[in-house]
Amino acid sequence: MKNILFYSPDLNLCASLLMYFGDKYSVTTTTNLDSIEPIAETLVLDLLVIDGEPDDRVFELCKKLQNKRPHFRIILTYVYTAKFKEREADLKNYIEAVFYKPIDLYEVARKIERMMFQVL
């Protein structure tokens, strides 16, 4: 079974994503950004979904994960604001997709499905 890690500071969103994707994938969730790297080192992950603004911490985390494991797949979701436009452009070198909130969960699920079965 494919493994997904969802990060969101919103516990309710984590629980909802766990329920939504849990029948198809092995899903781990966290509300702690600092726990992503240790989890990624412990589990064999196929995908990371980060629900958070593309600030410097998220940028450095994505960069570090990609350097350790090239082609690691990451999706970012956040409420678009112009102040993150430049950082998002930089992040696109390390992430596969961006979805702006409010997200269309069906669209995100379709993207995840395609990513999970795409050969690198």
N, CA, C and O atoms as CSV, one atom per row, in Angstrom:
chain,resi,resn,atom,element,x,y,z
A,1,MET,N,N,0.847,-1.170,0.000
A,1,MET,CA,C,0.000,0.000,0.000
A,1,MET,C,C,0.898,1.240,0.000
A,1,MET,O,O,1.916,1.280,0.691
A,2,LYS,N,N,0.515,2.231,-0.768
A,2,LYS,CA,C,1.268,3.485,-0.847
A,2,LYS,C,C,1.089,4.289,0.439
A,2,LYS,O,O,0.034,4.240,1.071
A,3,ASN,N,N,2.137,5.032,0.822
A,3,ASN,CA,C,2.151,5.793,2.074
A,3,ASN,C,C,2.135,7.293,1.829
A,3,ASN,O,O,2.929,7.822,1.052
A,4,ILE,N,N,1.214,7.967,2.508
A,4,ILE,CA,C,1.092,9.423,2.417
A,4,ILE,C,C,1.243,10.013,3.818
A,4,ILE,O,O,0.696,9.489,4.789
A,5,LEU,N,N,1.990,11.108,3.905
A,5,LEU,CA,C,2.068,11.891,5.128
A,5,LEU,C,C,1.389,13.222,4.871
A,5,LEU,O,O,1.761,13.952,3.953
A,6,PHE,N,N,0.386,13.536,5.687
A,6,PHE,CA,C,-0.300,14.821,5.619
A,6,PHE,C,C,0.137,15.657,6.813
A,6,PHE,O,O,0.083,15.204,7.957
A,7,TYR,N,N,0.572,16.892,6.530
A,7,TYR,CA,C,0.854,17.846,7.596
A,7,TYR,C,C,-0.143,18.993,7.492
A,7,TYR,O,O,-0.360,19.555,6.418
A,8,SER,N,N,-0.737,19.323,8.612
A,8,SER,CA,C,-1.542,20.531,8.736
A,8,SER,C,C,-1.559,20.934,10.189
A,8,SER,O,O,-1.631,20.070,11.063
A,9,PRO,N,N,-1.495,22.237,10.481
A,9,PRO,CA,C,-1.626,22.665,11.869
A,9,PRO,C,C,-3.061,22.461,12.378
A,9,PRO,O,O,-3.320,22.569,13.577
A,10,ASP,N,N,-3.985,22.167,11.461
A,10,ASP,CA,C,-5.398,21.978,11.778
A,10,ASP,C,C,-5.683,20.489,12.004
A,10,ASP,O,O,-5.731,19.706,11.055
A,11,LEU,N,N,-5.869,20.116,13.257
A,11,LEU,CA,C,-6.125,18.725,13.606
A,11,LEU,C,C,-7.373,18.180,12.918
A,11,LEU,O,O,-7.404,17.015,12.522
A,12,ASN,N,N,-8.389,19.005,12.775
A,12,ASN,CA,C,-9.618,18.560,12.108
A,12,ASN,C,C,-9.366,18.229,10.645
A,12,ASN,O,O,-9.923,17.262,10.125
A,13,LEU,N,N,-8.536,19.017,9.979
A,13,LEU,CA,C,-8.208,18.720,8.586
A,13,LEU,C,C,-7.429,17.416,8.500
A,13,LEU,O,O,-7.685,16.602,7.612
A,14,CYS,N,N,-6.489,17.209,9.402
A,14,CYS,CA,C,-5.731,15.953,9.427
A,14,CYS,C,C,-6.675,14.762,9.575
A,14,CYS,O,O,-6.546,13.770,8.857
A,15,ALA,N,N,-7.622,14.860,10.507
A,15,ALA,CA,C,-8.572,13.764,10.727
A,15,ALA,C,C,-9.441,13.540,9.496
A,15,ALA,O,O,-9.714,12.398,9.127
A,16,SER,N,N,-9.870,14.614,8.868
A,16,SER,CA,C,-10.700,14.494,7.661
A,16,SER,C,C,-9.939,13.836,6.516
A,16,SER,O,O,-10.487,12.982,5.820
A,17,LEU,N,N,-8.686,14.224,6.318
A,17,LEU,CA,C,-7.876,13.639,5.253
A,17,LEU,C,C,-7.567,12.173,5.538
A,17,LEU,O,O,-7.529,11.350,4.624
A,18,LEU,N,N,-7.349,11.856,6.795
A,18,LEU,CA,C,-7.126,10.461,7.189
A,18,LEU,C,C,-8.342,9.617,6.835
A,18,LEU,O,O,-8.202,8.524,6.287
A,19,MET,N,N,-9.524,10.114,7.144
A,19,MET,CA,C,-10.748,9.369,6.820
A,19,MET,C,C,-10.973,9.286,5.310
A,19,MET,O,O,-11.374,8.242,4.796
A,20,TYR,N,N,-10.715,10.376,4.609
A,20,TYR,CA,C,-10.975,10.425,3.169
A,20,TYR,C,C,-10.030,9.498,2.388
A,20,TYR,O,O,-10.463,8.793,1.476
A,21,PHE,N,N,-8.754,9.504,2.746
A,21,PHE,CA,C,-7.764,8.734,1.988
A,21,PHE,C,C,-7.396,7.394,2.626
A,21,PHE,O,O,-6.736,6.571,1.992
A,22,GLY,N,N,-7.809,7.169,3.852
A,22,GLY,CA,C,-7.387,6.001,4.607
A,22,GLY,C,C,-7.785,4.660,4.043
A,22,GLY,O,O,-7.139,3.656,4.343
A,23,ASP,N,N,-8.834,4.609,3.231
A,23,ASP,CA,C,-9.244,3.324,2.659
A,23,ASP,C,C,-8.401,2.931,1.456
A,23,ASP,O,O,-8.403,1.769,1.048
A,24,LYS,N,N,-7.681,3.890,0.886
A,24,LYS,CA,C,-6.897,3.632,-0.324
A,24,LYS,C,C,-5.390,3.614,-0.085
A,24,LYS,O,O,-4.644,2.942,-0.798
A,25,TYR,N,N,-4.956,4.360,0.926
A,25,TYR,CA,C,-3.537,4.525,1.197
A,25,TYR,C,C,-3.263,4.355,2.689
A,25,TYR,O,O,-4.169,4.463,3.516
A,26,SER,N,N,-2.022,4.093,3.013
A,26,SER,CA,C,-1.596,4.126,4.405
A,26,SER,C,C,-1.306,5.594,4.721
A,26,SER,O,O,-0.403,6.193,4.137
A,27,VAL,N,N,-2.067,6.162,5.637
A,27,VAL,CA,C,-2.014,7.597,5.882
A,27,VAL,C,C,-1.481,7.883,7.285
A,27,VAL,O,O,-1.941,7.310,8.273
A,28,THR,N,N,-0.506,8.778,7.342
A,28,THR,CA,C,0.015,9.294,8.603
A,28,THR,C,C,-0.243,10.790,8.592
A,28,THR,O,O,-0.096,11.439,7.557
A,29,THR,N,N,-0.629,11.342,9.738
A,29,THR,CA,C,-0.861,12.780,9.813
A,29,THR,C,C,-0.054,13.361,10.957
A,29,THR,O,O,0.281,12.672,11.921
A,30,THR,N,N,0.247,14.628,10.832
A,30,THR,CA,C,0.920,15.351,11.913
A,30,THR,C,C,0.490,16.810,11.891
A,30,THR,O,O,0.211,17.379,10.835
A,31,THR,N,N,0.442,17.394,13.063
A,31,THR,CA,C,0.165,18.823,13.175
A,31,THR,C,C,1.439,19.593,13.531
A,31,THR,O,O,1.399,20.800,13.770
A,32,ASN,N,N,2.559,18.886,13.563
A,32,ASN,CA,C,3.837,19.477,13.959
A,32,ASN,C,C,4.790,19.477,12.761
A,32,ASN,O,O,5.245,18.418,12.328
A,33,LEU,N,N,5.085,20.639,12.237
A,33,LEU,CA,C,5.972,20.761,11.083
A,33,LEU,C,C,7.340,20.145,11.358
A,33,LEU,O,O,7.945,19.556,10.461
A,34,ASP,N,N,7.829,20.274,12.581
A,34,ASP,CA,C,9.142,19.743,12.926
A,34,ASP,C,C,9.195,18.214,12.927
A,34,ASP,O,O,10.282,17.637,12.888
A,35,SER,N,N,8.055,17.564,12.972
A,35,SER,CA,C,8.047,16.098,12.984
A,35,SER,C,C,8.078,15.487,11.585
A,35,SER,O,O,8.240,14.274,11.451
A,36,ILE,N,N,7.928,16.296,10.550
A,36,ILE,CA,C,7.886,15.762,9.179
A,36,ILE,C,C,9.189,15.045,8.828
A,36,ILE,O,O,9.164,13.917,8.335
A,37,GLU,N,N,10.302,15.683,9.075
A,37,GLU,CA,C,11.584,15.079,8.701
A,37,GLU,C,C,11.846,13.757,9.432
A,37,GLU,O,O,12.230,12.784,8.783
A,38,PRO,N,N,11.655,13.682,10.748
A,38,PRO,CA,C,11.842,12.380,11.405
A,38,PRO,C,C,10.881,11.300,10.907
A,38,PRO,O,O,11.262,10.136,10.787
A,39,ILE,N,N,9.647,11.684,10.619
A,39,ILE,CA,C,8.691,10.711,10.083
A,39,ILE,C,C,9.148,10.232,8.713
A,39,ILE,O,O,9.092,9.040,8.410
A,40,ALA,N,N,9.602,11.172,7.886
A,40,ALA,CA,C,10.058,10.822,6.531
A,40,ALA,C,C,11.293,9.926,6.573
A,40,ALA,O,O,11.528,9.155,5.643
A,41,GLU,N,N,12.076,10.018,7.631
A,41,GLU,CA,C,13.251,9.154,7.770
A,41,GLU,C,C,12.880,7.774,8.299
A,41,GLU,O,O,13.604,6.804,8.074
A,42,THR,N,N,11.764,7.686,8.996
A,42,THR,CA,C,11.330,6.433,9.604
A,42,THR,C,C,10.462,5.605,8.657
A,42,THR,O,O,10.637,4.391,8.550
A,43,LEU,N,N,9.539,6.254,7.981
A,43,LEU,CA,C,8.611,5.569,7.086
A,43,LEU,C,C,9.078,5.672,5.643
A,43,LEU,O,O,9.776,6.614,5.270
A,44,VAL,N,N,8.695,4.713,4.854
A,44,VAL,CA,C,8.928,4.797,3.414
A,44,VAL,C,C,7.718,5.518,2.834
A,44,VAL,O,O,6.666,4.916,2.619
A,45,LEU,N,N,7.880,6.803,2.587
A,45,LEU,CA,C,6.768,7.619,2.111
A,45,LEU,C,C,6.774,7.728,0.594
A,45,LEU,O,O,7.826,7.788,-0.042
A,46,ASP,N,N,5.576,7.752,0.037
A,46,ASP,CA,C,5.422,7.970,-1.393
A,46,ASP,C,C,5.042,9.411,-1.692
A,46,ASP,O,O,5.262,9.901,-2.800
A,47,LEU,N,N,4.468,10.091,-0.695
A,47,LEU,CA,C,3.973,11.444,-0.919
A,47,LEU,C,C,3.866,12.191,0.400
A,47,LEU,O,O,3.522,11.614,1.432
A,48,LEU,N,N,4.166,13.475,0.351
A,48,LEU,CA,C,3.965,14.381,1.477
A,48,LEU,C,C,3.037,15.489,1.017
A,48,LEU,O,O,3.260,16.097,-0.030
A,49,VAL,N,N,1.998,15.754,1.797
A,49,VAL,CA,C,1.102,16.878,1.527
A,49,VAL,C,C,1.253,17.852,2.685
A,49,VAL,O,O,0.980,17.523,3.840
A,50,ILE,N,N,1.694,19.061,2.348
A,50,ILE,CA,C,1.897,20.103,3.354
A,50,ILE,C,C,0.790,21.136,3.215
A,50,ILE,O,O,0.622,21.750,2.161
A,51,ASP,N,N,0.047,21.316,4.280
A,51,ASP,CA,C,-0.977,22.347,4.340
A,51,ASP,C,C,-0.401,23.490,5.163
A,51,ASP,O,O,-0.484,23.491,6.391
A,52,GLY,N,N,0.174,24.449,4.481
A,52,GLY,CA,C,0.791,25.564,5.189
A,52,GLY,C,C,1.341,26.587,4.227
A,52,GLY,O,O,1.607,26.289,3.063
A,53,GLU,N,N,1.506,27.783,4.721
A,53,GLU,CA,C,2.040,28.853,3.886
A,53,GLU,C,C,3.473,28.540,3.464
A,53,GLU,O,O,4.245,27.985,4.246
A,54,PRO,N,N,3.827,28.891,2.240
A,54,PRO,CA,C,5.176,28.603,1.743
A,54,PRO,C,C,6.210,29.576,2.293
A,54,PRO,O,O,6.816,30.353,1.556
A,55,ASP,N,N,6.393,29.512,3.595
A,55,ASP,CA,C,7.363,30.398,4.238
A,55,ASP,C,C,8.752,29.771,4.177
A,55,ASP,O,O,8.946,28.731,3.548
A,56,ASP,N,N,9.712,30.409,4.833
A,56,ASP,CA,C,11.098,29.927,4.791
A,56,ASP,C,C,11.249,28.529,5.391
A,56,ASP,O,O,12.029,27.722,4.884
A,57,ARG,N,N,10.512,28.233,6.464
A,57,ARG,CA,C,10.608,26.907,7.097
A,57,ARG,C,C,10.137,25.819,6.140
A,57,ARG,O,O,10.786,24.781,6.011
A,58,VAL,N,N,9.020,26.047,5.476
A,58,VAL,CA,C,8.495,25.058,4.523
A,58,VAL,C,C,9.450,24.920,3.348
A,58,VAL,O,O,9.709,23.814,2.874
A,59,PHE,N,N,9.975,26.052,2.879
A,59,PHE,CA,C,10.930,26.003,1.767
A,59,PHE,C,C,12.153,25.163,2.133
A,59,PHE,O,O,12.552,24.281,1.373
A,60,GLU,N,N,12.748,25.435,3.294
A,60,GLU,CA,C,13.946,24.700,3.716
A,60,GLU,C,C,13.655,23.211,3.915
A,60,GLU,O,O,14.482,22.366,3.572
A,61,LEU,N,N,12.505,22.895,4.457
A,61,LEU,CA,C,12.122,21.498,4.652
A,61,LEU,C,C,12.002,20.776,3.315
A,61,LEU,O,O,12.541,19.681,3.153
A,62,CYS,N,N,11.307,21.371,2.364
A,62,CYS,CA,C,11.131,20.746,1.047
A,62,CYS,C,C,12.471,20.575,0.340
A,62,CYS,O,O,12.736,19.542,-0.274
A,63,LYS,N,N,13.299,21.590,0.435
A,63,LYS,CA,C,14.627,21.529,-0.176
A,63,LYS,C,C,15.450,20.391,0.444
A,63,LYS,O,O,16.093,19.624,-0.272
A,64,LYS,N,N,15.424,20.289,1.765
A,64,LYS,CA,C,16.181,19.256,2.463
A,64,LYS,C,C,15.670,17.858,2.091
A,64,LYS,O,O,16.463,16.951,1.837
A,65,LEU,N,N,14.353,17.690,2.060
A,65,LEU,CA,C,13.788,16.388,1.707
A,65,LEU,C,C,14.146,15.994,0.279
A,65,LEU,O,O,14.451,14.831,0.013
A,66,GLN,N,N,14.110,16.950,-0.633
A,66,GLN,CA,C,14.448,16.664,-2.031
A,66,GLN,C,C,15.933,16.347,-2.184
A,66,GLN,O,O,16.307,15.501,-2.995
A,67,ASN,N,N,16.772,17.017,-1.414
A,67,ASN,CA,C,18.211,16.739,-1.492
A,67,ASN,C,C,18.533,15.347,-0.964
A,67,ASN,O,O,19.423,14.675,-1.483
A,68,LYS,N,N,17.815,14.916,0.062
A,68,LYS,CA,C,18.035,13.585,0.618
A,68,LYS,C,C,17.467,12.497,-0.293
A,68,LYS,O,O,18.030,11.408,-0.408
A,69,ARG,N,N,16.365,12.808,-0.926
A,69,ARG,CA,C,15.671,11.814,-1.740
A,69,ARG,C,C,15.122,12.474,-3.003
A,69,ARG,O,O,13.955,12.865,-3.038
A,70,PRO,N,N,15.947,12.600,-4.035
A,70,PRO,CA,C,15.484,13.243,-5.271
A,70,PRO,C,C,14.196,12.598,-5.774
A,70,PRO,O,O,13.999,11.389,-5.646
A,71,HIS,N,N,13.346,13.401,-6.331
A,71,HIS,CA,C,12.055,12.970,-6.875
A,71,HIS,C,C,11.035,12.634,-5.800
A,71,HIS,O,O,9.990,12.054,-6.095
A,72,PHE,N,N,11.334,13.001,-4.532
A,72,PHE,CA,C,10.332,12.835,-3.485
A,72,PHE,C,C,9.164,13.739,-3.830
A,72,PHE,O,O,9.363,14.905,-4.170
A,73,ARG,N,N,7.966,13.223,-3.748
A,73,ARG,CA,C,6.789,13.974,-4.199
A,73,ARG,C,C,6.143,14.734,-3.048
A,73,ARG,O,O,5.848,14.189,-1.984
A,74,ILE,N,N,5.938,16.024,-3.317
A,74,ILE,CA,C,5.360,16.913,-2.309
A,74,ILE,C,C,4.274,17.749,-2.963
A,74,ILE,O,O,4.446,18.266,-4.067
A,75,ILE,N,N,3.152,17.873,-2.261
A,75,ILE,CA,C,2.057,18.759,-2.659
A,75,ILE,C,C,1.920,19.813,-1.565
A,75,ILE,O,O,2.051,19.510,-0.379
A,76,LEU,N,N,1.657,21.046,-1.971
A,76,LEU,CA,C,1.458,22.147,-1.037
A,76,LEU,C,C,0.040,22.675,-1.202
A,76,LEU,O,O,-0.435,22.857,-2.323
A,77,THR,N,N,-0.638,22.923,-0.075
A,77,THR,CA,C,-1.934,23.600,-0.096
A,77,THR,C,C,-1.854,24.791,0.842
A,77,THR,O,O,-1.284,24.703,1.930
A,78,TYR,N,N,-2.427,25.900,0.414
A,78,TYR,CA,C,-2.471,27.078,1.288
A,78,TYR,C,C,-3.409,28.121,0.707
A,78,TYR,O,O,-3.811,28.040,-0.453
A,79,VAL,N,N,-3.750,29.103,1.534
A,79,VAL,CA,C,-4.569,30.222,1.080
A,79,VAL,C,C,-3.632,31.192,0.372
A,79,VAL,O,O,-2.715,31.739,0.985
A,80,TYR,N,N,-3.867,31.404,-0.922
A,80,TYR,CA,C,-2.973,32.241,-1.710
A,80,TYR,C,C,-2.992,33.691,-1.219
A,80,TYR,O,O,-4.047,34.285,-0.992
A,81,THR,N,N,-1.791,34.229,-1.065
A,81,THR,CA,C,-1.612,35.663,-0.847
A,81,THR,C,C,-0.390,36.076,-1.663
A,81,THR,O,O,0.564,35.312,-1.809
A,82,ALA,N,N,-0.436,37.275,-2.181
A,82,ALA,CA,C,0.628,37.758,-3.058
A,82,ALA,C,C,1.988,37.785,-2.368
A,82,ALA,O,O,3.015,37.671,-3.037
A,83,LYS,N,N,2.018,37.931,-1.054
A,83,LYS,CA,C,3.309,38.018,-0.360
A,83,LYS,C,C,4.126,36.733,-0.476
A,83,LYS,O,O,5.338,36.758,-0.261
A,84,PHE,N,N,3.483,35.602,-0.814
A,84,PHE,CA,C,4.201,34.340,-0.966
A,84,PHE,C,C,4.481,33.971,-2.422
A,84,PHE,O,O,4.975,32.880,-2.705
A,85,LYS,N,N,4.168,34.871,-3.333
A,85,LYS,CA,C,4.321,34.580,-4.756
A,85,LYS,C,C,5.759,34.190,-5.114
A,85,LYS,O,O,5.985,33.205,-5.817
A,86,GLU,N,N,6.707,34.956,-4.635
A,86,GLU,CA,C,8.110,34.694,-4.951
A,86,GLU,C,C,8.602,33.394,-4.308
A,86,GLU,O,O,9.298,32.606,-4.949
A,87,ARG,N,N,8.241,33.174,-3.047
A,87,ARG,CA,C,8.661,31.964,-2.345
A,87,ARG,C,C,8.016,30.732,-2.988
A,87,ARG,O,O,8.650,29.682,-3.099
A,88,GLU,N,N,6.771,30.861,-3.406
A,88,GLU,CA,C,6.115,29.749,-4.089
A,88,GLU,C,C,6.845,29.415,-5.390
A,88,GLU,O,O,7.009,28.242,-5.723
A,89,ALA,N,N,7.277,30.422,-6.116
A,89,ALA,CA,C,8.026,30.192,-7.352
A,89,ALA,C,C,9.308,29.419,-7.061
A,89,ALA,O,O,9.670,28.513,-7.812
A,90,ASP,N,N,9.992,29.766,-5.986
A,90,ASP,CA,C,11.199,29.033,-5.586
A,90,ASP,C,C,10.862,27.592,-5.196
A,90,ASP,O,O,11.598,26.662,-5.527
A,91,LEU,N,N,9.764,27.425,-4.503
A,91,LEU,CA,C,9.352,26.103,-4.032
A,91,LEU,C,C,9.008,25.150,-5.173
A,91,LEU,O,O,9.138,23.934,-5.030
A,92,LYS,N,N,8.577,25.690,-6.283
A,92,LYS,CA,C,8.177,24.829,-7.404
A,92,LYS,C,C,9.324,23.969,-7.919
A,92,LYS,O,O,9.095,23.022,-8.671
A,93,ASN,N,N,10.552,24.287,-7.526
A,93,ASN,CA,C,11.691,23.431,-7.864
A,93,ASN,C,C,11.718,22.165,-7.013
A,93,ASN,O,O,12.416,21.207,-7.347
A,94,TYR,N,N,10.961,22.155,-5.917
A,94,TYR,CA,C,11.007,21.048,-4.966
A,94,TYR,C,C,9.666,20.349,-4.752
A,94,TYR,O,O,9.612,19.288,-4.131
A,95,ILE,N,N,8.598,20.932,-5.257
A,95,ILE,CA,C,7.279,20.340,-5.064
A,95,ILE,C,C,6.651,20.009,-6.411
A,95,ILE,O,O,7.032,20.553,-7.448
A,96,GLU,N,N,5.703,19.127,-6.369
A,96,GLU,CA,C,5.058,18.664,-7.595
A,96,GLU,C,C,3.801,19.454,-7.944
A,96,GLU,O,O,3.486,19.639,-9.120
A,97,ALA,N,N,3.083,19.919,-6.921
A,97,ALA,CA,C,1.823,20.611,-7.192
A,97,ALA,C,C,1.482,21.560,-6.058
A,97,ALA,O,O,1.903,21.371,-4.917
A,98,VAL,N,N,0.700,22.596,-6.399
A,98,VAL,CA,C,0.180,23.550,-5.427
A,98,VAL,C,C,-1.325,23.637,-5.642
A,98,VAL,O,O,-1.800,23.738,-6.773
A,99,PHE,N,N,-2.058,23.595,-4.546
A,99,PHE,CA,C,-3.502,23.795,-4.587
A,99,PHE,C,C,-3.828,24.925,-3.630
A,99,PHE,O,O,-3.383,24.937,-2.482
A,100,TYR,N,N,-4.621,25.885,-4.124
A,100,TYR,CA,C,-5.017,27.022,-3.305
A,100,TYR,C,C,-6.339,26.727,-2.617
A,100,TYR,O,O,-7.246,26.130,-3.197
A,101,LYS,N,N,-6.424,27.155,-1.376
A,101,LYS,CA,C,-7.647,26.974,-0.605
A,101,LYS,C,C,-8.670,28.035,-1.006
A,101,LYS,O,O,-8.297,29.162,-1.331
A,102,PRO,N,N,-9.919,27.692,-0.986
A,102,PRO,CA,C,-10.456,26.390,-0.609
A,102,PRO,C,C,-10.141,25.360,-1.700
A,102,PRO,O,O,-10.358,25.614,-2.885
A,103,ILE,N,N,-9.635,24.217,-1.292
A,103,ILE,CA,C,-9.238,23.197,-2.262
A,103,ILE,C,C,-10.440,22.373,-2.694
A,103,ILE,O,O,-11.408,22.206,-1.952
A,104,ASP,N,N,-10.350,21.873,-3.895
A,104,ASP,CA,C,-11.321,20.920,-4.420
A,104,ASP,C,C,-10.738,19.543,-4.099
A,104,ASP,O,O,-9.810,19.093,-4.771
A,105,LEU,N,N,-11.265,18.883,-3.096
A,105,LEU,CA,C,-10.702,17.618,-2.630
A,105,LEU,C,C,-10.715,16.557,-3.718
A,105,LEU,O,O,-9.817,15.717,-3.778
A,106,TYR,N,N,-11.715,16.588,-4.568
A,106,TYR,CA,C,-11.770,15.633,-5.671
A,106,TYR,C,C,-10.583,15.853,-6.615
A,106,TYR,O,O,-9.963,14.892,-7.070
A,107,GLU,N,N,-10.271,17.111,-6.906
A,107,GLU,CA,C,-9.141,17.439,-7.782
A,107,GLU,C,C,-7.816,17.006,-7.147
A,107,GLU,O,O,-6.941,16.472,-7.829
A,108,VAL,N,N,-7.674,17.237,-5.851
A,108,VAL,CA,C,-6.464,16.819,-5.134
A,108,VAL,C,C,-6.353,15.295,-5.144
A,108,VAL,O,O,-5.270,14.753,-5.365
A,109,ALA,N,N,-7.456,14.611,-4.907
A,109,ALA,CA,C,-7.457,13.142,-4.914
A,109,ALA,C,C,-7.070,12.596,-6.286
A,109,ALA,O,O,-6.336,11.611,-6.375
A,110,ARG,N,N,-7.547,13.213,-7.336
A,110,ARG,CA,C,-7.176,12.780,-8.698
A,110,ARG,C,C,-5.687,12.980,-8.937
A,110,ARG,O,O,-5.036,12.117,-9.526
A,111,LYS,N,N,-5.138,14.103,-8.490
A,111,LYS,CA,C,-3.707,14.368,-8.643
A,111,LYS,C,C,-2.900,13.340,-7.853
A,111,LYS,O,O,-1.904,12.817,-8.354
A,112,ILE,N,N,-3.317,13.052,-6.638
A,112,ILE,CA,C,-2.620,12.056,-5.819
A,112,ILE,C,C,-2.662,10.698,-6.501
A,112,ILE,O,O,-1.648,10.002,-6.557
A,113,GLU,N,N,-3.803,10.319,-7.011
A,113,GLU,CA,C,-3.936,9.030,-7.706
A,113,GLU,C,C,-2.963,8.937,-8.881
A,113,GLU,O,O,-2.301,7.915,-9.065
A,114,ARG,N,N,-2.881,9.997,-9.667
A,114,ARG,CA,C,-1.960,10.000,-10.814
A,114,ARG,C,C,-0.503,9.928,-10.345
A,114,ARG,O,O,0.308,9.216,-10.937
A,115,MET,N,N,-0.181,10.656,-9.297
A,115,MET,CA,C,1.194,10.683,-8.787
A,115,MET,C,C,1.599,9.322,-8.216
A,115,MET,O,O,2.740,8.891,-8.386
A,116,MET,N,N,0.690,8.665,-7.557
A,116,MET,CA,C,1.004,7.397,-6.902
A,116,MET,C,C,1.354,6.297,-7.893
A,116,MET,O,O,2.115,5.382,-7.576
A,117,PHE,N,N,0.805,6.391,-9.072
A,117,PHE,CA,C,1.030,5.319,-10.034
A,117,PHE,C,C,1.859,5.756,-11.233
A,117,PHE,O,O,1.959,5.048,-12.236
A,118,GLN,N,N,2.451,6.936,-11.106
A,118,GLN,CA,C,3.357,7.443,-12.130
A,118,GLN,C,C,4.767,6.937,-11.839
A,118,GLN,O,O,5.260,7.048,-10.717
A,119,VAL,N,N,5.389,6.394,-12.836
A,119,VAL,CA,C,6.745,5.884,-12.662
A,119,VAL,C,C,7.739,7.020,-12.849
A,119,VAL,O,O,7.645,7.788,-13.806
A,120,LEU,N,N,8.684,7.119,-11.936
A,120,LEU,CA,C,9.729,8.150,-12.053
A,120,LEU,C,C,10.907,7.636,-12.830
A,120,LEU,O,O,11.880,8.363,-13.029
